[in-house]
Amino acid sequence: MPAEAAGRWLRACHRAAASCERAELWVQTNNTRSAAGAAAGAGPSPAGAPGSSRT
């Protein structure tokens, strides 16, 4: 394989791998944010809140 052709193929391969990694990072980041947002938005439960003990 000529060096020029190998260089093009290698660049295309690296570009595709980088694109895939960015997509995976986007999914992981958004899943983490939505899980953290759901937990933060739920707030503390009344039973777990300070000063709400019924003993």
C-alpha positions as CSV (number, residue, x, y, z in Angstrom):
1,M,0.0,0.0,0.0
2,P,1.5,3.4,-0.9
3,A,2.3,5.7,2.0
4,E,-0.1,8.3,0.9
5,A,-3.0,5.9,0.7
6,A,-2.1,4.5,4.1
7,G,-2.0,8.0,5.6
8,R,-5.5,8.7,4.3
9,W,-6.8,5.4,5.7
10,L,-5.2,6.0,9.0
11,R,-6.6,9.5,9.3
12,A,-10.1,8.3,8.5
13,C,-9.7,5.5,11.0
14,H,-8.6,7.9,13.8
15,R,-11.3,10.4,12.9
16,A,-14.0,7.7,13.2
17,A,-12.6,6.5,16.5
18,A,-12.5,10.0,17.9
19,S,-16.1,10.6,16.8
20,C,-17.2,7.4,18.5
21,E,-15.4,8.4,21.7
22,R,-17.0,11.8,21.7
23,A,-20.4,10.1,21.3
24,E,-19.8,7.8,24.2
25,L,-18.6,10.7,26.4
26,W,-21.8,12.6,25.5
27,V,-24.0,9.7,26.5
28,Q,-22.1,9.1,29.8
29,T,-22.2,12.8,30.7
30,N,-25.9,13.2,29.9
31,N,-26.8,10.0,31.8
32,T,-24.8,11.2,34.8
33,R,-26.4,14.7,34.7
34,S,-29.9,13.4,34.4
35,A,-29.4,10.9,37.2
36,A,-27.9,13.7,39.4
37,G,-30.7,16.1,38.5
38,A,-33.4,13.5,39.3
39,A,-31.8,12.8,42.7
40,A,-31.4,16.5,43.5
41,G,-34.8,17.4,42.2
42,A,-36.5,14.8,44.4
43,G,-35.3,16.4,47.6
44,P,-35.1,14.8,51.0
45,S,-37.9,12.5,52.0
46,P,-39.9,13.8,55.0
47,A,-38.8,10.8,57.1
48,G,-35.2,11.5,56.4
49,A,-35.4,15.2,57.0
50,P,-33.7,16.6,60.2
51,G,-36.1,17.1,63.0
52,S,-38.8,14.9,61.6
53,S,-38.3,12.0,64.0
54,R,-41.5,10.6,65.5
55,T,-39.9,8.8,68.5
